[in-house]
Protein backbone atom coordinates (compact mmCIF):
# COMPACT_ATOMS: atom_id res chain seq x y z
CA UNK A 1 0.00 0.00 0.00
CA UNK A 2 1.38 3.36 -0.97
CA UNK A 3 1.86 5.64 2.01
CA UNK A 4 -0.47 8.68 1.94
CA UNK A 5 2.00 11.09 3.60
CA UNK A 6 3.91 13.32 1.23
CA UNK A 7 7.50 14.11 2.20
CA UNK A 8 7.33 17.63 0.79
CA UNK A 9 4.18 18.28 2.81
CA UNK A 10 5.77 17.07 6.04
CA UNK A 11 8.88 19.17 5.47
CA UNK A 12 6.70 22.18 4.71
CA UNK A 13 5.08 22.09 8.15
CA UNK A 14 8.43 22.00 9.89
CA UNK A 15 9.13 18.27 10.21
CA UNK A 16 12.87 17.72 10.22
CA UNK A 17 13.06 14.13 11.45
CA UNK A 18 11.56 11.35 9.37
CA UNK A 19 11.80 7.66 10.31
CA UNK A 20 10.23 5.06 8.07
CA UNK A 21 9.13 1.61 9.20
CA UNK A 22 7.47 -0.08 6.26
CA UNK A 23 4.72 1.36 4.10
CA UNK A 24 2.26 2.00 6.92
CA UNK A 25 4.37 3.76 9.53
CA UNK A 26 6.20 7.08 9.60
CA UNK A 27 7.47 8.85 12.70
CA UNK A 28 7.93 12.56 12.12
CA UNK A 29 9.40 15.10 14.46
CA UNK A 30 10.86 18.55 14.80
CA UNK A 31 14.44 19.08 15.92
CA UNK A 32 13.79 22.31 17.84
CA UNK A 33 11.19 20.68 20.13
CA UNK A 34 12.16 17.02 19.94
CA UNK A 35 8.49 16.08 19.76
CA UNK A 36 7.61 13.14 17.54
CA UNK A 37 4.26 11.89 16.33
CA UNK A 38 3.36 8.62 14.70
CA UNK A 39 1.69 8.80 11.32
CA UNK A 40 0.35 5.52 10.03
CA UNK A 41 -2.45 4.40 7.77
CA UNK A 42 -4.91 3.79 10.60
CA UNK A 43 -4.54 7.32 11.99
CA UNK A 44 -4.20 9.10 8.67
CA UNK A 45 -7.95 9.69 8.83
CA UNK A 46 -7.53 10.96 12.41
CA UNK A 47 -5.13 13.69 11.34
CA UNK A 48 -7.44 14.64 8.49
CA UNK A 49 -10.26 14.95 11.03
CA UNK A 50 -8.08 17.12 13.27
CA UNK A 51 -7.50 19.49 10.37
CA UNK A 52 -11.27 19.51 9.79
CA UNK A 53 -11.93 20.19 13.49
CA UNK A 54 -9.53 23.13 13.44
CA UNK A 55 -11.20 24.56 10.35
CA UNK A 56 -14.78 23.92 11.48
CA UNK A 57 -14.86 26.41 14.34
CA UNK A 58 -14.14 26.73 18.02
CA UNK A 59 -17.18 24.92 19.36
CA UNK A 60 -16.35 21.68 17.58
CA UNK A 61 -12.66 21.87 18.43
CA UNK A 62 -13.28 22.72 22.10
CA UNK A 63 -15.61 19.73 22.37
CA UNK A 64 -13.02 17.40 20.84
CA UNK A 65 -10.21 18.68 23.09
CA UNK A 66 -12.39 18.51 26.20
CA UNK A 67 -13.20 14.86 25.51
CA UNK A 68 -9.47 14.12 25.44
CA UNK A 69 -8.38 16.22 28.42
CA UNK A 70 -11.13 15.01 30.75
CA UNK A 71 -9.57 11.53 30.56
CA UNK A 72 -5.96 12.69 30.65
CA UNK A 73 -3.97 11.32 33.60
CA UNK A 74 -0.26 11.76 32.84
CA UNK A 75 1.18 13.82 35.72
CA UNK A 76 4.66 15.31 35.86
CA UNK A 77 5.91 14.17 39.26
CA UNK A 78 9.65 14.48 39.36
CA UNK A 79 10.13 15.70 42.92
CA UNK A 80 11.86 18.98 43.73
CA UNK A 81 13.33 20.59 40.62
CA UNK A 82 15.17 23.83 39.89
CA UNK A 83 13.61 25.87 37.09
CA UNK A 84 14.73 29.15 35.55
CA UNK A 85 13.26 32.40 34.31
CA UNK A 86 15.14 35.12 32.44
CA UNK A 87 14.88 38.62 31.07
CA UNK A 88 16.97 40.62 28.62
CA UNK A 89 19.65 42.70 30.35
CA UNK A 90 18.29 45.88 28.77
CA UNK A 91 14.84 45.23 30.28
CA UNK A 92 16.01 44.61 33.87
CA UNK A 93 15.36 48.23 34.83
CA UNK A 94 11.67 47.74 34.01
CA UNK A 95 11.34 45.17 36.81
CA UNK A 96 10.64 46.88 40.14
CA UNK A 97 11.64 43.85 42.22
CA UNK A 98 14.79 41.81 42.79
CA UNK A 99 12.76 38.72 41.91
CA UNK A 100 11.79 37.96 38.33
CA UNK A 101 8.16 36.94 38.59
CA UNK A 102 5.32 36.50 36.10
CA UNK A 103 4.63 39.13 33.48
CA UNK A 104 2.80 41.82 35.50
CA UNK A 105 0.90 42.99 32.43
CA UNK A 106 -0.65 39.53 31.96
CA UNK A 107 -0.35 39.79 28.19
CA UNK A 108 -1.39 36.87 26.02
CA UNK A 109 1.39 34.35 25.39
CA UNK A 110 1.58 30.85 23.98
CA UNK A 111 -0.37 29.15 26.80
CA UNK A 112 -2.42 32.01 28.23
CA UNK A 113 -4.88 34.55 26.96
CA UNK A 114 -4.95 38.20 28.07
CA UNK A 115 -5.53 38.50 31.84
CA UNK A 116 -4.92 34.79 32.43
CA UNK A 117 -2.38 33.72 35.05
CA UNK A 118 0.77 32.04 33.74
CA UNK A 119 4.30 31.73 35.11
CA UNK A 120 6.65 30.49 32.38
CA UNK A 121 9.83 28.71 33.48
CA UNK A 122 12.50 26.66 31.68
CA UNK A 123 14.24 23.54 32.94
CA UNK A 124 17.73 24.97 32.29
CA UNK A 125 19.73 28.12 31.67
CA UNK A 126 20.14 26.81 28.15
CA UNK A 127 16.35 26.95 27.74
CA UNK A 128 16.28 30.54 28.98
CA UNK A 129 18.95 31.45 26.46
CA UNK A 130 16.95 29.85 23.65
CA UNK A 131 13.84 31.79 24.59
CA UNK A 132 15.85 35.04 24.75
CA UNK A 133 17.08 34.29 21.21
CA UNK A 134 20.52 33.18 22.42
CA UNK A 135 21.68 36.48 23.85
CA UNK A 136 25.01 36.12 25.64
CA UNK A 137 24.01 37.99 28.81
CA UNK A 138 20.71 38.11 30.67
CA UNK A 139 19.26 38.34 34.14
CA UNK A 140 18.11 35.03 35.54
CA UNK A 141 15.98 33.82 38.44
CA UNK A 142 15.98 30.35 39.98
CA UNK A 143 12.79 28.70 41.21
CA UNK A 144 12.68 25.59 43.37
CA UNK A 145 9.41 23.71 43.02
CA UNK A 146 8.27 20.37 44.37
CA UNK A 147 6.49 19.19 41.24
CA UNK A 148 4.97 16.20 43.02
CA UNK A 149 2.75 18.50 45.10
CA UNK A 150 0.85 19.81 42.11
CA UNK A 151 -1.28 18.50 39.28
CA UNK A 152 0.99 19.29 36.35
CA UNK A 153 0.10 17.72 33.01
CA UNK A 154 3.05 15.93 31.41
CA UNK A 155 2.89 16.71 27.69
CA UNK A 156 6.54 15.85 27.10
CA UNK A 157 8.00 14.68 23.80
CA UNK A 158 7.35 10.99 24.38
CA UNK A 159 3.67 11.27 25.35
CA UNK A 160 1.68 8.68 23.32
CA UNK A 161 2.95 9.73 19.92
CA UNK A 162 -0.07 8.29 18.11
CA UNK A 163 -2.68 10.12 20.22
CA UNK A 164 -4.97 12.96 19.21
CA UNK A 165 -3.56 15.23 21.94
CA UNK A 166 0.03 14.64 20.84
CA UNK A 167 -0.89 15.53 17.26
CA UNK A 168 -2.73 18.67 18.39
CA UNK A 169 0.26 19.84 20.42
CA UNK A 170 2.54 19.01 17.49
CA UNK A 171 0.38 21.22 15.28
CA UNK A 172 0.21 24.04 17.84
CA UNK A 173 4.00 24.04 18.35
CA UNK A 174 4.61 24.21 14.61
CA UNK A 175 1.91 26.77 13.93
CA UNK A 176 0.52 24.75 11.02
CA UNK A 177 -2.02 22.02 10.45
CA UNK A 178 -0.83 18.75 8.94
CA UNK A 179 -2.08 19.90 5.54
CA UNK A 180 -0.08 23.15 5.77
CA UNK A 181 -2.73 25.64 6.93
CA UNK A 182 -1.28 28.35 9.19
CA UNK A 183 -2.86 28.44 12.65
CA UNK A 184 -2.98 32.24 12.67
CA UNK A 185 -5.28 32.14 9.64
CA UNK A 186 -7.61 29.70 11.36
CA UNK A 187 -7.71 31.66 14.64
CA UNK A 188 -8.29 35.15 13.26
CA UNK A 189 -4.66 36.21 13.25
CA UNK A 190 -3.73 34.63 16.59
CA UNK A 191 -0.68 32.34 16.15
CA UNK A 192 -1.23 30.94 19.66
CA UNK A 193 -4.93 30.23 19.22
CA UNK A 194 -4.64 26.45 19.32
CA UNK A 195 -2.07 26.44 22.15
CA UNK A 196 -4.34 28.65 24.26
CA UNK A 197 -7.36 26.46 23.53
CA UNK A 198 -5.42 23.39 24.69
CA UNK A 199 -4.21 25.17 27.82
CA UNK A 200 -7.73 26.34 28.63
CA UNK A 201 -8.95 22.75 28.62
CA UNK A 202 -6.36 21.78 31.23
CA UNK A 203 -7.30 24.82 33.31
CA UNK A 204 -10.96 23.85 33.04
CA UNK A 205 -10.28 20.36 34.40
CA UNK A 206 -8.31 21.63 37.40
CA UNK A 207 -4.73 21.06 36.33
CA UNK A 208 -2.12 23.39 37.88
CA UNK A 209 0.06 23.67 34.80
CA UNK A 210 1.80 22.04 31.85
CA UNK A 211 5.21 20.40 31.45
CA UNK A 212 5.91 20.74 27.77
CA UNK A 213 8.68 20.97 25.13
CA UNK A 214 10.19 24.40 24.55
CA UNK A 215 9.80 25.52 20.96
CA UNK A 216 13.14 27.32 20.50
CA UNK A 217 15.60 24.46 20.97
CA UNK A 218 18.23 23.23 18.54
CA UNK A 219 18.98 19.93 16.85
CA UNK A 220 19.86 17.27 19.44
CA UNK A 221 19.59 19.80 22.26
CA UNK A 222 16.07 20.48 23.46
CA UNK A 223 14.68 21.91 26.67
CA UNK A 224 11.36 21.89 28.52
CA UNK A 225 9.04 24.59 29.76
CA UNK A 226 6.82 24.39 32.78
CA UNK A 227 3.84 26.75 32.72
CA UNK A 228 2.11 27.24 36.06
CA UNK A 229 -1.02 28.98 37.24
CA UNK A 230 -3.08 28.76 40.45
CA UNK A 231 -1.15 28.48 43.74
CA UNK A 232 2.40 28.65 42.38
CA UNK A 233 1.57 31.74 40.35
CA UNK A 234 -0.12 33.48 43.28
CA UNK A 235 2.77 32.76 45.65
CA UNK A 236 5.71 32.79 43.25
CA UNK A 237 7.94 34.66 45.73
CA UNK A 238 7.85 31.64 48.03
CA UNK A 239 9.37 29.49 45.28
CA UNK A 240 12.00 31.96 44.09
CA UNK A 241 15.53 31.13 45.22
CA UNK A 242 17.12 34.41 46.28
CA UNK A 243 17.32 37.42 43.98
CA UNK A 244 17.84 37.43 40.23
CA UNK A 245 21.45 37.49 39.05
CA UNK A 246 23.39 38.36 35.92
CA UNK A 247 23.98 35.29 33.77
CA UNK A 248 27.10 35.57 31.64
Secondary structure by P-SEA (a helix, b strand, c coil): ccccccaaaaaaacccbbbbccccbbbbbbccccbbbbbcccaaaaaaaaaaaaaacaaaaaaaaaaaaaaccccccccbbbbbcccccccccccccccccccccccccccccccbbbbbbbccaaaaaaaaccccbbbbbbbbbccccccccccccccccccaaaaaaaaaaacccccccccccccccccaaaaaaaaaaaaaacccccccccccccccccbbbbbbcccccccccccccccccccc
